[in-house]
Amino acid sequence: MALGVTDITVRRFAEREAPVTHWTELPAGGNFLPAEQPELFADDVTAFSRPGPESGSGGSR
C-alpha cells in the first residue's frame, strides 16, 4: 500500500484484517497518487513486485 501525504495512515486497521507485506508513506501526493506523483507510484509498485528474500523462489505475495 502506498500512501500520499494527505492520506490518513490506517496501517493499524489494515493489519487487523490481513498481514501487511509492503507499506510506503510517500513524501508527496494525495488521493490521486498515480496521477499526481507517477514516478513515486511506479517506483513503489516496482519495489512491491520484486521478489524479496522472504518470498523464496519469487512466488506471489
C-alpha positions as CSV (number, residue, x, y, z in Angstrom):
1,M,0.0,0.0,0.0
2,A,1.3,3.4,-0.9
3,L,0.0,6.5,0.9
4,G,0.5,10.1,0.0
5,V,1.0,12.9,2.5
6,T,-2.7,13.9,2.6
7,D,-3.9,10.3,3.3
8,I,-4.7,9.3,6.8
9,T,-2.4,6.5,7.9
10,V,-4.6,3.4,8.5
11,R,-1.9,0.8,9.0
12,R,-3.2,-0.4,12.3
13,F,-6.6,-1.0,10.8
14,A,-5.1,-2.8,7.7
15,E,-3.0,-5.1,9.9
16,R,-6.1,-6.2,11.8
17,E,-7.6,-7.7,8.6
18,A,-4.5,-9.2,6.9
19,P,-0.7,-9.3,7.1
20,V,0.8,-6.2,5.6
21,T,3.7,-7.2,3.4
22,H,4.5,-3.8,1.8
23,W,3.8,-0.3,3.2
24,T,5.1,3.0,1.9
25,E,4.3,6.5,3.1
26,L,5.4,8.8,0.3
27,P,6.6,12.4,0.8
28,A,4.2,13.8,-1.8
29,G,0.8,13.0,-3.4
30,G,-2.7,12.6,-2.3
31,N,-6.0,11.0,-3.3
32,F,-4.9,10.6,-6.9
33,L,-1.4,9.4,-6.2
34,P,-0.7,7.8,-9.6
35,A,-1.7,10.9,-11.5
36,E,-0.1,13.4,-9.0
37,Q,3.2,11.6,-8.5
38,P,3.6,9.0,-11.3
39,E,7.3,8.3,-10.7
40,L,6.9,7.8,-7.0
41,F,3.9,5.5,-7.5
42,A,5.7,3.5,-10.3
43,D,8.8,3.1,-8.1
44,D,6.7,1.8,-5.2
45,V,4.8,-0.7,-7.5
46,T,8.1,-1.9,-8.9
47,A,9.5,-2.4,-5.3
48,F,6.4,-4.3,-4.3
49,S,6.6,-6.5,-7.4
50,R,10.2,-7.6,-6.9
51,P,10.6,-10.8,-5.1
52,G,12.2,-10.3,-1.7
53,P,14.2,-12.7,0.5
54,E,11.0,-13.7,2.3
55,S,9.3,-14.8,-0.8
56,G,11.6,-17.7,-1.6
57,S,11.7,-18.5,-5.3
58,G,9.7,-15.5,-6.5
59,G,6.2,-16.6,-5.5
60,S,3.4,-14.1,-5.2
61,R,2.9,-12.0,-2.1
